Amino acid sequence: MALLEFLLGLAIGLGIWFWQCTRFQKKLQQVLRRLPSEATEISLPSINLLQRAIIRQKEQNAKLQAKIDLSEYLLEVAPIGYLEVDEENQLLCCNPQAQQLLNIQKWNPQQLRLLLELVRSYELDHLIDKTRNQQQPQVKEWVFHPAFTNTMSIGEAQPRTLRAFGYSLPEGRVAVFIENRQPLVELAQSRDRMLSDLAHELKTPLTSIRLVAETLHDQLQPPLQRWAARILPEIDRLINLVQDWLELNQLEANGKLNRQNVEVRSLINRVWETLEPLAQNKQIQLSYSGPEVVWLNADESRLYRLFLNLFDNSIKYNPPTGKIDVKLSIIAAELQIDIIDSGPGFPSSDLPYVFNRLYRGDPARTRQQAPSTVPSYSISSGCGLGLAIARQIVLAHGGTIKAMNHPQTGGAWLQILLPEVLANPQN
């Protein structure tokens, strides 16, 4: 009887053990199916396969951790700032360069805080929100004014020009790379001051040289007189270049305007009458469309120079028998001015730079020397300052100007927006 009970218990125990082994093997096979195919080989027992898979997973984890460590090191030593915020704009990551550029103090990576608590910058917040909402890379350049603290020196609290690039990340996070543009801004300012001083010094001797050249021209006889006549246009070109440079610096340094009520349509007519001899040489016509009377509160002399530069450009770049279209329209209390010529247009690579000083683009749009019959009142200097002056005049009036190519004619298209449109001016 005792032997029978022993055998029965043994049978039950063996059955339970076999059932548990079968269950373990099924679970192990399920785990192995989730592993990469190269990690499993039919010839090996399941336990060995699992051990090999664990080893390979550890190797992959080690490689990933090495990449993470390398990325963190590169961000640590990178010459530009980097920060990352979550969907609630809490600062998750910030390298030393970003802390220095944005004057972030007492930041603890273990304690999440809103970026607004650490950096008071509307432009940076706007960039982050725009990047997150549009899910597209964004760029913003602005002058950052650090908040002065007791532990900060006066030099560190100076405003600096920053440029930031925003990139959208998963789960609403946003990464921002920050570049310090202040050294480049200061270098450009130093260059402009140097060239302005040089222009001041050149103005007087150039005027004297022109007087001498005029005197020689009147006293010489042909064929020597022809050589003196060729010198005069070149001297005028240098004088115009110096004058344009001084005017541009004056506009940038002092944007004060002598505002008054200006009737834009009549002003355009006066400018065209000044340049009409140039236009007649190439049989170029001016076409106007828009209101007959448009009043603007603006500086009349500056607007005159603005249209003079733009029309002069259009005449120079237009082919013979071409046309210049001027369209005026009032949109939301702003005056929109569209000037479209029938020339070759701007090369696409030049469009971002056409308003830069001294920028000379594609040779197809290089100014040609005016014929000797052209009157000396032509303000063409041919040195890339005309559009720069035009842009500065528009900015001084609180407006905007942009260069495009017209989709239908293919010619250059300059679009200007100016505020201060007057409905009922009081002269």
FENQUI-V540853 format. One record per backbone hydrogen bond with DSSP energy under -0.5 kcal/mol. CO is the residue of the C=O (numbers start at 1). NH is the residue of the N-H. Records with the same first field share a line. If there is no record, write none. Layout:
CO = NH + NH
//
This chain:
1 = 5
2 = 6
3 = 7
4 = 8
5 = 9
6 = 10
7 = 11
8 = 12
9 = 13
10 = 14
11 = 15
12 = 16
13 = 17
14 = 18
15 = 19
16 = 20
17 = 21
18 = 22
19 = 23
20 = 24
21 = 25
22 = 26
23 = 27
24 = 28
25 = 29
26 = 30
27 = 31
28 = 32
29 = 33
30 = 34
31 = 34
32 = 35
36 = 39
37 = 40
41 = 44
45 = 49
46 = 50
47 = 51
48 = 52
49 = 53
50 = 54
51 = 55
52 = 56
53 = 57
54 = 58
55 = 59
56 = 60
57 = 61
58 = 62
59 = 63
60 = 64
61 = 65
62 = 66
63 = 67
64 = 68
65 = 69
66 = 70
67 = 71
68 = 72
69 = 73
70 = 74
71 = 75
72 = 76
73 = 77
74 = 78
81 = 178
82 = 95
83 = 176
84 = 92 + 93
85 = 174
86 = 89
89 = 115
90 = 86
93 = 84
95 = 99
96 = 100
97 = 101
98 = 102
99 = 104
103 = 105
106 = 108
107 = 109
108 = 111
110 = 112
113 = 91
114 = 117 + 118
115 = 118 + 119
119 = 121
121 = 125
122 = 126
123 = 127
124 = 128
125 = 129
126 = 130
127 = 131
128 = 132
129 = 133
130 = 134
131 = 135 + 136
138 = 166
140 = 164
142 = 144 + 162
144 = 146 + 160
149 = 152
153 = 157
155 = 158
160 = 144 + 162
161 = 181 + 182
162 = 142
163 = 179
164 = 140
165 = 177
166 = 138
167 = 175
169 = 172
170 = 173
173 = 169
174 = 85
175 = 167
176 = 83
177 = 165
178 = 81
179 = 163 + 181
181 = 185
182 = 186
183 = 187
184 = 188
185 = 189
186 = 190
187 = 191
188 = 192
189 = 193
190 = 194
191 = 195
192 = 196
193 = 197
194 = 198
195 = 199
196 = 200
197 = 201
198 = 202
199 = 203
200 = 204
201 = 205
202 = 206
203 = 207
204 = 208
205 = 209
206 = 210
207 = 211
208 = 212
209 = 213
210 = 214
211 = 215
212 = 216
213 = 217
214 = 218
215 = 219
216 = 220
221 = 224 + 225
223 = 226 + 227
224 = 227 + 228
225 = 229
226 = 230
227 = 231
228 = 232
229 = 233
230 = 234
231 = 235
232 = 236
233 = 237
234 = 238
235 = 239
236 = 240
237 = 241
238 = 242
239 = 243
240 = 244
241 = 245
242 = 246
243 = 247
244 = 248
245 = 249
246 = 250
247 = 251
248 = 252
249 = 253
250 = 254
257 = 259
258 = 300
260 = 262 + 298
262 = 264 + 296
263 = 267
264 = 268
265 = 269
266 = 270
267 = 271
268 = 272
269 = 273
270 = 274
271 = 275
272 = 276
275 = 278 + 279
276 = 280
277 = 281
278 = 282
279 = 282 + 284
280 = 283
282 = 321
285 = 324
287 = 326
289 = 328
294 = 264
295 = 422
296 = 262 + 298
298 = 260 + 300
299 = 303
300 = 304
301 = 305
302 = 306
303 = 307
304 = 308
305 = 309
306 = 310
307 = 311
308 = 312
309 = 313
310 = 314
311 = 315
312 = 316
313 = 317
314 = 318
317 = 344
319 = 322
322 = 285
323 = 342
324 = 287
325 = 340
326 = 289
327 = 338
329 = 331 + 336
331 = 334
333 = 421
334 = 331 + 336
335 = 337 + 418
336 = 329 + 338
337 = 339 + 416
338 = 327 + 340
339 = 414
340 = 325
347 = 350 + 351
350 = 353 + 354
351 = 354
353 = 356
356 = 359
359 = 361
362 = 365
363 = 366
371 = 374
375 = 378
384 = 358 + 359
385 = 389
386 = 390
387 = 391
388 = 392
389 = 393
390 = 394
391 = 395
392 = 396
393 = 397
394 = 399
395 = 398
400 = 417
402 = 415
404 = 413
406 = 410
411 = 406
412 = 341
413 = 404 + 415
414 = 339
415 = 402
416 = 337
417 = 400
418 = 335
420 = 297
422 = 295
425 = 427
//
